[in-house]
């Protein structure tokens, strides 16, 4: 330093001549003057005497506020204790008010309104006649809260007492001074500093920074860090990084729009595919329906043709039969006339009258005989059913009658009892069938999985998961993740009973619980569900539970491949620490205990035992992830039940037959009891009377031959009448049948006409005659009816098949529509604005065109537009911002190179070791720190390949985006990392070499200063500082107009 700042004023340069202070720190009320007289000065004094306050006044005059550090001699911990405000008001200590616990600062000038501070320094140059006076005036504004500052520079000697004794807030003193002095006032430090730097011959703002750093430098702990922090200025990168982030935000938004559109297109393409499949099935359905309609029209056309032909033929036949009927009636009338005449002749004969009376009696007896004999035969059949013979006399009839009442009562009791048994058996049979059906469903369900959870619980879980778009395993049952430890079978039944409620509880992760709760609350589940909110998923490796085989949780093994395993293990230990014991004494003393028979004790007072199913009935077990044993037991149970239900069916059939027999017997008893007298069945007596009368008629006829001739004629006429009557009845019946057929044919004709109304029958016949394979010209209505049934069966089956295909296609389309309108929580989390464009869409067939139009717009307009905008952002704004950001850092690195080069020129002119004639040279090398190296590589790689971008290479565009995204996110998320890598000073490592001036060979290499003594450290530090100051102060460029002043505290 002595080489640069000698006391020989003949060399020129501006040196401090005088420093004046008014109201600065402890320098209160009057003007305090320091007169170094341009010579090197040493200020000494006790602690607190104001040495650092004077240094801070000089620093305040020459260094901008953002670079300034007060009280540098105290170290980093107390540099922020002093501020411009504390100096202007004169802070000097603290006191504690009795009414307040907070310490109160004490001031020499507590009243801001009257506090005014002035700093003034005069620099003179022996080679120039004009001195340079710089100064600063501080006061508080009208609100007394804001500290105001005015800066001035004068080209003549000035003093506080002579020129600034009447400072007023309105600034009148400035006007007066401008009139009488060569002075200029400034409102900003920047303008003020620019003016005095020009007068002092300083190269740049860095000269002031170096001056500030020189104040607090003592020695070098680490040369690399000293050069970085003391000799180099930090480049401001935050503003440029904010611009980079802003452009990245635009780019990210454009990319998110592409991803959103892509996701929408993906889901809408599912809708499109499902919609196309639905339309295909709809066309097939409509074709099948139209085919059925057209076939009905074609059949109606055929029916009209055939009914018309048949109606004409029936009308012709009816008329022919009506003519034949008329002939038969005429013949019958003639026969009746002849029969009347013959009977008249017979009636005039005496024997004939007697015979007529006897024949009338015979007629009555024949009718009675038929009735009595019929009752006799029926009574005999019923008696045979009861094990009795048919009675032949009144005595036997009376005996049987006496038995019937007793028999009826016995049969009634037997029937009632058997009917009750059959009703009970039928109810049991129905229940057993229902249970077999449920059992078969349970077996089928178990075969499709590995757990033992009841089917009803499983179906409810699956419905909930399906409605929420989740996989079933996302909300498992606790029971399917637990089983008994091997060798603990004796406790399995008791454990199943105790753990059943927990086993049948669903487990839901904390992040899913809100969505599940919302669904459960808003839907009728038609059943009961219990779910447990798992706030923290723990793996088994992250949970330590001390196993105790004497306690229930120690007998349970938890499946290890579930995210809920650790939570289950912990919950079992917390809630199911029951002591497993069959000792009632130990059971009595335990707060929580369990016996192998299933007796449970909880909370020290509650006891429970559930024996609703057998202890060894493994069909009721729900825990575990291997259900083969349960399936085998259920299948065995199913086989036994099927045998049992077959036995029930056989018994029901047998009982039905028995009841039928009893009903038949009771009906026989009832019929027999309806016959009250033996005469009602005594046909032998009636037959004897009829035989007697027939004998009497034979005697009368043998005595009269004329009567025989008349009787023979009557007989022939009766036969003729019978023949004619039969033919007449046949003719009438035939006409009736023809009329019926005529009516039906007319109805068929009307049916055909109704169907054909408004339809083109001819075209339908053309379309379907060959397909139906029926010729109406050669067929009949009956044949058409048979054929129509077959056609209708076939066409209806086709329509049914199309309907069965259409409904699943519609449901599948509705499902993907719903998935688009209300996507999964994962999609909504990724795209929060998803539902902004789905508010007017509904999961309905009618809205399929809306979905397709949206897909077309996204695919043809929106997505290309988003990609174009993304390319524009990437190729223009992002590239420009990235290049600008990189250039800022690269330029800063180049500036460091230039600065080190300039420092080395200055260092080479300074003798370091006069005896050995050496000089110092600084070295700059690339920092090998992996953090810096990786960042620079990341920054370099973040630049896209311009050649590939020009060729519209989408792969490079996407890759470049992710590289930029990686860079920005790293910089934005890790502030400490960002500050390190963006501080270009950290890109290099610095060292120094000491070289012989004679031949340039290296004497010593300095990378750290740990091996140097205190003096050597200070020498190296001030040598480098002196070189930097010599360069910035312009000592080599223009020694006359240069700044020759430093302060070391």
JOHUGI-V184427 format. One line per field, one symbol per residue. ss: DSSP state (A for helix, B for strand, O for the rest). phi: phi as a letter, one per 40 degrees, with the letter a starting at -180 (. if undefined). burial: I if it has 24 or more other ideal C-beta (glycine too) atoms within 12 Angstrom, else O. Layout:
ss=???
phi=???
burial=???
//
This chain:
ss=OOOOOOOOAAAOOBBBBBBBBBBBOOBBBBBBBBOOOOOOOOOOOOOOOOAAAAAAAAAAAAOOOOOOOOOAAAOAAAAAAOOAAAAAAOBBBBBBOOOOOOBBBBBOOOOAAAOBBBBBBBBBBOOOOOOBBBBBBBBBOOOOOOBBBBBBBBOOOOOAAAAOOOOOOOOAAAAAAAAAOOBBBBOOAAAAAAAAAAAAOOOOOAAAAAAAAAAAOOOOOOAAAAAAAAAOOOOOOAAAAAAAAAAAAAAAAAAAAAAAAAAAAAAAAAAAAAAAAAAAAAAAAAAAAAAAAAAAAAAAAAAAAAAAAAAAAAAAAAAAAAAAAAAAAAAAAAAAAAAAAAAAAAAOOAAAAAAAAAAAAAAAAAAAAAAAAAAAAAAAAAAAAOOOOOOOOAAAAAAAAAAAAAAAAAAAAAAAAAAAAAAAAAAAAAAAAAAAAAAAAAAAAAAOOOOOOOAAAAAAAAAAAAAAOOOAAAAOBAAAABBBOOOOAAAAAAAAAAAAAAAOOBBBBAAAAAAAAAAAAAOOOOOOOOBBBBOOOOOAAAOOOOOOOOBAAAABBBOOOOOOAAAAAAAAAAAOOOBBOOOAAAAAAOOOBBOOOOOBBBOOOBBBOOOOOOOOOAAAOOOOOOOAAAAAAAAAAAAAAAAAAAAAAAAAAAAAAAAAAAAAAAAAAAAAAOOOOAAAOOAAAAAAAAAAAAAAAAAAAOOOAAAAAAAAAAAAAAAAAAAAAAAAAAAAAAAAAAAAAAAAAAAAAAAAAAAAOOOOAAAAAAAAAAAAOOOOOOOOAAAAAAAAAAAAAAAAAAAAAAAAAAAAAAAAAAAAAAAAAOOOAAAAAAOOOAAAAOOOOOOOAAAAAAAAAAAAAAAAAAAAAAAAAAAAAAAAAAAAAAAAAAAAAAAAAAAAAAAAAAAAAAAAAOOOBOOOOBBBBBBBBBOOOAAAAAAAAAAAAOOOOAAAAAOOOAAAAAAAAAAAAAAAAAAAAOAAAAAAAAOAAAABBBBBBBBBOOOOOBBBBBOOOOOOOAAAAAAAAAAAAAAAAAAAAOOOOOOOOOBOOOOOO
phi=.cccbccccccggcbcbabbbbfbgccbgbcbbbbcggbcbbbbiccgchcccccccccccbbcdcbcbcfcccgccbcccbbdcccccgcbibabcccbcccbcbbcbccccbcbbbbabbbbbccbcccbbbaabbaccccgbbcbbbbaabcacbacccbbcbcbccgccccccccbbcbbbbcbccccccccccccgccadcccccdcccdbcbabcbddccccccbbccccbccccccccccccccccccccccccccccdcccccccccccccdccccccccccccccccccccccccccccccccccccccccccccccccccccccccccccccccccccccccccccccccccccccccddccccccccccccccdcgbcccbacccdcccccccccccccccccccccccccccccccccccccccccccccccccccabcbcddcccccdcccccccgbcdccbcccccbbaccdgbccbccccccccddcccccbbcdccccccccccccbccfibbbbbcccacbccccbbbccbccbcccbbbbcccbccdcccdccdccbbccccabcccccccccbaabcchcbbbggbcbaabbcbccccccccbchbbbcccccccccccccccccccccccccccccccccccccccccdcccccccbcccbccccccccccccdcccccccccacccccccccccccccccccccccccccccccccccccccccccdccdccccccgbccccccccbccccgbbccbcbccccccccdcccdccccccccccccccccccccccccccccbccccccccbccdccbbccbbcadccddcccccccccccbccdccccccccdccbcccccccccccdccccccccdcccccccccccccccbcccfbbbbcbbbcccddcccccccccccccccdcccdcfccccccccdcccdccccccccbccccccccccdccbbbaabbbcccbgcccabbbbbccccdccccdccccccccccdcccgcccadccbbbabbbb
burial=IOIIIOOOIOOIIIIIIIIIIIIIIIIIOOIIIIOIOIOOIOOOOOOOOIIIIIIIIIIIIIIIIOIIIIIIIOOOOOOOIIOIIIIIIIIOOOOOOOOOOOOOOOIIIOOIOOIIIIIIIIIIIIOOOOIIIIIIIIIIOOOOOOIIIIIIIIIOOIIIOOIIOOIOOOOOIIOOIOOOIOIIIIOOIOOIIOIIIOIIIIIIOIIIIIIIIIIIIIIIOIIIOIIIIIIIIIIOIOOIIOOIIOIIOIIIOIIIIIIIIIIIIOIIIIIIOIIOIIOOIIOOIOOIOOIIIIIIIIIIIIIIIIIIIIIOOIOOOIOOIOOOIOOIOOOIOOIOOOIOOIIOOIOOIOIIOOIOOIIOOIOOIOOOIOOIIOIIOIIIOIIOIIOIOIIOOOOOIOOIIOOIOOIIOOIOOOIOOIOOOIOOIOOOIOOIOOOIOOIOOIIOIIOOIOIIIIIOIIOIIIOIIOIIIIOIIIIIIIIIIIIIIOOIOOIIIIIIIIIIOIIIIIIIIOOIIOIIOOIIOOOOOOOOIIIIIIOOIIOIOOIOIOOOOOIIIIIIIIIOOIIIIIIIIIIIIOIIIIIIIOOOOOIOOIOIIIIIOIIIIOOOOOOOOOOOOOIOOIIIIIIIIOIOOIIOIIIOIIOOIOOOIOOIOOOIOOIOOOIOOIOOIIOIIOIIOOIOOIOIIIIOOIOOOIOOIOOOIOOIIOOOOOIOOIIOOIOOIOOIIOOIOOOIOOIOOOIOOIOOIIOOIIOIIOIIOOIIOOIOIOOIIOOIIOOIOIOIOOIIIOOIOOIIOOIIOOIOOOIOOIOOOIOOIIOIIIOIIIIIIIIIIOIOOOIOOIOOOIOOIOIOIOOIOIIIOIIOOIOOOIIOOIIOIIIOIIIOIIIOIIIOIIOIIOOIIOIIIOIIOIIIOIIIOIIIOOOOOIIIIIIIOOIOOOOIOOIIOIIOOIIIOOOOIOOOOOOOIIOIIOIIIOIIOIIOOOOOOIOIIIIIIIIIIIIIIIIOOOOOOOOIOIIOIOOOOOOOIOIIIIIIIIIIIIIIIIIIOOIOIIIIIIIII
//
